[in-house]
Amino acid sequence: PVVIPPVEEITPTWIWVIIGIGVALTIAVVVLIVNTRRVP
């Protein structure tokens, strides 16, 4: 029998979801810091 290992799912979808949330949070923090620094 030919056994094919599941190589296609190296990066599950939940990893991309976590990365997306982390990037969104970091962008939000940077925007907030820039906005607070611009205010005199």
N, C-alpha and C positions, 0 to 999 in steps of 0.2 A: 504493500500500500504506500502511496505517495503522501507523506505528511508535510503540509505546508504551514510553517509557523506564521502566526499573525503579525507580520512585519508592518502592515499598513497602518495599524493603530499605535504608532510610537508615541504620538502626542494626543491624548484624549481631549475631548471637547471641554471638560471641566478645567483643564490646565489653561486653555485659551480664555475661558471665562474669568479665572482668577487673574490672569495677566491683564485682561481688559479692565477689570475693576481696579487693579493696582495702578495701571497707567492713568485711568480716569481720576483716581484719588490724588495721585502725584500732580497731575495737571491742575486740579482744583486748588491744591495747596499752593502751588507756584503762582497761580493767578491771584489768590487771596493775598499772598505775601507782596506781590508786585503792586496790587491795588492799595494795600495799607502803606507801602513805602512812598507811593506817589502823593498821598494825602499829606499836606504840610502840617 
